[in-house]
Every structure is written in C-alpha cells, then in structure tokens.
Amino acid sequence: MLLQNIRARIGARLNGDSEAGFTLIELLVVMLILGILAAIALPAFFNQKNKANDSKAKENAHSAQVAMETCATENSSGTYESCDATALKAIEPTLPAVTGSGEKLEATGSATGYTITITSSIGNKFKVVRAGSAITFPCEIKSGATDRGGCPTSNVWTS
C-alpha cells in the first residue's frame, strides 16, 4: 500500500496533476529578470524622450528662421531690425510662447543679421545665428545637465 501511494504521488507530480501554481523561486526569478530589463530600458526611454523634446525645439528654430527671413523681406528697409519674437509669432503662430513655462522663443534682429533662440522644454537652447551671409547653429545644454538630449558634443546642430 505504501508503495502504491508513493507511485501515485510521483506519477501525479510528473503529470502535473497536483501542482496548483508557481513556486516562490520561480516567481522570484521572473521578478529578477523583469527588474533587470526595466533597469536597462528605462534610462534609454528617458533619453529618447529628451531627444524628442529637443527635436521639436530644432523644428521650431527652423520655422522661426523662415519667419525671420519673411519678416525682413516684408520690411520696407530689408533689414532684420524690426523683427523680434512678437513679429515672428505674428507671421508664424505655431511658434512657441515668448514667455511662460515650457518651450520659449527669443529673437533679436540687426541691420545685417539676427539671433533666434529656442529653449526646449528640458532647458537646452538651440540657436540660429545669422551674421551677414554666414548662418551657424549653436546649441547649449542646460546648466548642470548630464543628458545632452539633442545637442551634440560639438555644440553645433544642423538644420
């Protein structure tokens, strides 16, 4: 009788009849694997989010550049002196706000050039600087930031 009970228990165990769920060890191994995957994936996700915010700022800087050229063309003197952030917003309403939180627009013009600065929602600054016929695209990361977002190590982005 004892032998039959042992055989029945072993047979049931091998067939999975008496198993009601996972063991504690199996659950802990799965939790450990999920934790490792999360530790790898989350920093990469947040870096991509910052790059996306900076990409939006670069797009707005290019739109502001086109609006600045339009403003100078429409200006009777053909200079950029009367073209500021408010004038650019009047030409292109989709540009970011001049004041407030989040992404911001700053623009100044002179007789021969202009400077447009878009501050992204994470604090990085993307500029379009025209001095005569030369146009440069410098960028600055937020002070104290460790993540560069969309600003390359050369501190120059291209349009």
Secondary structure as UniProt FT lines:
FT   HELIX           2..15
FT   HELIX           24..74
FT   TURN            76..77
FT   TURN            81..82
FT   HELIX           85..91
FT   TURN            93..94
FT   STRAND          104..109
FT   STRAND          113..119
FT   TURN            121..122
FT   STRAND          125..131
FT   TURN            132..133
FT   STRAND          134..136
FT   STRAND          138..140
FT   TURN            143..144
FT   TURN            149..150
FT   TURN            153..154
//
